[in-house]
């Protein structure tokens, strides 16, 4: 993003960067940047708090009044990272093995029951907000979990969506599941803590177990297609401080 800011500015567009990694901003020196001491993935701070979000936006736009740059200013508030977690990032030790998955069809039934039980609350959440971020996969909600389960079984299902190959579609499906659960829980239980939501989704829900099972299959597979799932960090965001996820060559997110 810092590099793109320079490109846009060279074409006459004024830019303001809102960023989390101060070291990157200091090295690349975009024309104007507001540093947020927030967990990754929370550029607007607190969910369902439009006044607070406007405060961040206004602070960023005020940087446009600066006549010369590079400008780097700190947003005054801090949203702390709790217990080493960064929003939806998983602890590195939360890795499932294929031997721990059990019966995939039984797990799928549990996930489908979980999804069905949340549906009315999801509709209420959607009505309350007037929008939803569920839908990037262009698949029905009831089709999402079976699509993931097929990969857990080692299969590569036909993609119902034209123009998108199976692995990118899988990423969109997992994102839709994540959004479905998150939007529902945030509204139903009035939760705005992403660390709480992340722990619940990845460590307590049945769908979290299904996605971790998908990661496990990818980690232990010799199939180049299935290996893309974990090698490209397509499904499970992780945070670790002492090396990559076991079985990968990645060195970060």
Buried (B, 14 or more C-beta within 10 A) or exposed (E): BBEEBBEBBEEEEEBBBBBBEBEBBEEBBBBBBBBBBBBBEBBBBBBEEEEBBEBBBEBBEEBEEEEEBBBBBEBEBEBEBBEEBBBBBBBBEBBBEBEEBEEBEEBBBBBBEBBEEBEEBBEEBBEEEEEBBBBEBEBEBEEBBBBBBBBBBEEBBEBEBEEBEBBBBBBBBBBBBBBBBBBBBBBBEEBEBBBBBBBBBBEEBBBBBBBBBBBBBBBBBEEEEBBBBBBBBBBBBBBBEEEBBEBBEBEEE
